[in-house]
Protein backbone atom coordinates (compact mmCIF):
# COMPACT_ATOMS: atom_id res chain seq x y z
CA UNK A 1 0.00 0.00 0.00
CA UNK A 2 1.28 3.38 -0.95
CA UNK A 3 1.03 6.10 1.64
CA UNK A 4 -0.38 9.47 0.57
CA UNK A 5 1.72 12.49 1.37
CA UNK A 6 0.19 14.87 3.88
CA UNK A 7 -0.14 18.44 2.66
CA UNK A 8 2.75 20.69 3.64
CA UNK A 9 2.23 22.99 6.59
CA UNK A 10 2.25 26.67 5.82
CA UNK A 11 4.97 28.66 7.50
CA UNK A 12 4.88 32.44 7.35
CA UNK A 13 8.11 34.39 7.71
CA UNK A 14 8.06 37.95 8.99
CA UNK A 15 11.20 40.01 8.57
CA UNK A 16 12.43 43.53 9.23
CA UNK A 17 15.86 45.10 8.81
CA UNK A 18 16.92 47.27 11.77
CA UNK A 19 19.77 49.77 11.66
CA UNK A 20 21.06 50.93 15.04
CA UNK A 21 21.65 54.66 14.65
CA UNK A 22 22.29 55.18 18.36
CA UNK A 23 25.59 55.04 20.25
CA UNK A 24 24.31 52.19 22.45
CA UNK A 25 24.07 48.47 21.74
CA UNK A 26 20.53 47.23 21.17
CA UNK A 27 19.53 44.17 23.20
CA UNK A 28 15.81 43.64 22.38
CA UNK A 29 13.36 44.97 19.79
CA UNK A 30 9.56 44.80 20.15
CA UNK A 31 7.97 45.15 16.72
CA UNK A 32 4.55 44.76 15.16
CA UNK A 33 3.83 43.49 11.66
CA UNK A 34 0.58 45.13 10.53
CA UNK A 35 -1.61 44.01 7.62
CA UNK A 36 -4.12 46.42 6.09
CA UNK A 37 -6.67 45.62 3.40
CA UNK A 38 -5.17 46.98 0.16
CA UNK A 39 -8.54 48.33 -0.95
CA UNK A 40 -10.14 49.76 2.19
CA UNK A 41 -7.10 50.40 4.39
CA UNK A 42 -8.78 48.56 7.29
CA UNK A 43 -6.39 46.76 9.67
CA UNK A 44 -6.90 43.05 9.01
CA UNK A 45 -4.25 41.60 11.30
CA UNK A 46 -1.38 42.47 13.63
CA UNK A 47 1.42 40.18 14.79
CA UNK A 48 3.43 41.32 17.81
CA UNK A 49 7.02 40.09 18.04
CA UNK A 50 9.95 40.45 20.43
CA UNK A 51 13.40 39.77 19.03
CA UNK A 52 16.40 39.40 21.30
CA UNK A 53 19.18 40.50 18.99
CA UNK A 54 22.33 42.39 19.87
CA UNK A 55 22.89 45.16 17.35
CA UNK A 56 25.98 47.30 17.84
CA UNK A 57 26.08 51.04 17.11
CA UNK A 58 26.01 51.68 13.36
CA UNK A 59 25.22 48.01 12.59
CA UNK A 60 22.24 46.60 10.69
CA UNK A 61 20.58 43.23 11.39
CA UNK A 62 17.63 41.38 9.89
CA UNK A 63 15.09 40.23 12.46
CA UNK A 64 13.13 37.17 11.31
CA UNK A 65 10.27 35.25 12.88
CA UNK A 66 8.63 32.13 11.45
CA UNK A 67 5.16 31.17 12.66
CA UNK A 68 2.19 29.18 11.36
CA UNK A 69 -0.36 31.92 12.00
CA UNK A 70 -1.53 33.53 8.73
CA UNK A 71 -1.39 37.29 8.14
CA UNK A 72 -5.06 37.79 9.03
CA UNK A 73 -8.03 35.79 10.27
CA UNK A 74 -10.47 38.00 8.37
CA UNK A 75 -10.61 38.27 4.59
CA UNK A 76 -12.21 41.16 2.75
CA UNK A 77 -14.84 40.12 0.18
CA UNK A 78 -13.51 42.74 -2.26
CA UNK A 79 -10.05 41.14 -2.19
CA UNK A 80 -11.07 37.51 -2.76
CA UNK A 81 -10.41 37.67 -6.49
CA UNK A 82 -6.98 39.26 -6.07
CA UNK A 83 -3.59 37.61 -5.79
CA UNK A 84 -3.12 36.52 -2.17
CA UNK A 85 0.11 38.50 -1.72
CA UNK A 86 -1.47 41.71 -3.04
CA UNK A 87 -4.49 41.64 -0.72
CA UNK A 88 -2.59 43.45 2.01
CA UNK A 89 -0.50 46.52 2.58
CA UNK A 90 2.23 45.52 5.02
CA UNK A 91 3.84 47.78 7.62
CA UNK A 92 6.30 47.25 10.46
CA UNK A 93 6.07 49.41 13.57
CA UNK A 94 8.95 49.33 16.04
CA UNK A 95 7.26 49.66 19.45
CA UNK A 96 10.18 49.49 21.88
CA UNK A 97 13.94 49.10 21.87
CA UNK A 98 15.84 47.99 24.96
CA UNK A 99 19.53 48.76 25.08
CA UNK A 100 22.26 46.64 26.68
CA UNK A 101 22.72 49.26 29.44
CA UNK A 102 19.07 48.81 30.56
CA UNK A 103 17.75 52.05 29.06
CA UNK A 104 15.04 51.96 26.40
CA UNK A 105 13.23 53.87 23.68
CA UNK A 106 9.44 53.60 23.42
CA UNK A 107 7.23 54.44 20.42
CA UNK A 108 5.15 57.52 21.29
N, C-alpha and C positions, 0 to 999 in steps of 0.2 A: 504494500500500500504506500502510495506516495503522499507525503505530508504537504498540505498547502502552506504557503508562506503567509505569516500574519502581516497585516499592513504595517508599514513603518510608522513609528511614532513621530509626530511633529515636534520639532524643537525650534524655538524662536530665539534668535540671538539679538540682544540689544547692546549697542556700542556707542560710546562717546569718546572723543579725544579731548583731553584736558591739558592745557598748558599752564604751568605754575608761573605766574608773573610776579609773585611775591618774593621776599627775601628769606622766607621760612620754608621748611620742608613740610609738605602736605602728608598727613597720615591717613585721613579718611574723607571720602566724598559721599554725601547724600545727594542723589539725583533722581529726578522723575522723568520718565519717558511718557509723553502725552500724545494721544491720538485724537485728531479732530476729523469729523466728517469733511471730506474734500468739497462737498457741495454746500452744506449748510454752515459749516464751521463749528457745529456742536461738538463738545468733548464726548468722545465715545469710549475712551478707556485711559486709565493712568496706571502705570507700573512704578512703584517706589523701590529704589535700590540703594544699598549702602555698599560701597567698595572700599576695602582697606587696601590702599595702594600708596606706598611711599613715592612721592614725586618731589625731587629736589628743585631748588630755585632755578628757573630758566628751562627746566626740562618739560617734555611733553610725554604723556602716556595714554594709551588706549585702555579704557575701562570696558570690559565685556561681561555680560551676564547671559547665561543660557537657561531658559525655563520652558516649561510645556504650555504655560498659560498663553492663549492667543492675545493679539493686540486689544480686542474688545469683545465683550459678551453680547453687545447689541449691534445689529446691522441695520443701516438705513435702507429703506425700500428703494430710494432713488439711486443707490449705489450698487444694487444687486447685479445689474447688467455690466458693470465696469470691471476692469482688471482688478484682481484682489489687491495688488500692491498699490494701485492708484486710488483706492477708496479713501485713504487717510492722508491727512497732512500730519507729519511727525515733528515733534519738538522736544528738546531736552531742556529741562530747567534744573540748574544746580541749586539745591536748597541750602546746603550747609557744607562748609569745609572745616575740618579739624586739623590743626597743625601739630607737629611733633612736640612743640613746647607746651601743649595744652590749651593754647588760645584757639579761637575759632572765628569764622566769618559766617554770617547768617543772611540768607536772602531776605530782603525787606518785605 
